[in-house]
Amino acid sequence: MKMKKPLNPIQTVLLKKHIKKFEEKDGVLTEAFTIDGDAGMILYRFVSPNKTVKGVVFI
């Protein structure tokens, strides 16, 4: 079974840039992680008053 892993500092910076560019300003990042064995994508959940987004950033 693959496990969720926390983001490293470089992945965190990439995710923040993505969210700043694509998501609403008044939302909150509620979850962000990578999957063990697949460091090529970041999975996240972003919640704002208007929508909830479950997204993937490919790095």
Buried (B, 14 or more C-beta within 10 A) or exposed (E): EEEEBEBEEEBEEBBEEBBEEEBEEEBEBEEBBBBEEEEEEBBBBBBEEEEEBEBEBEE
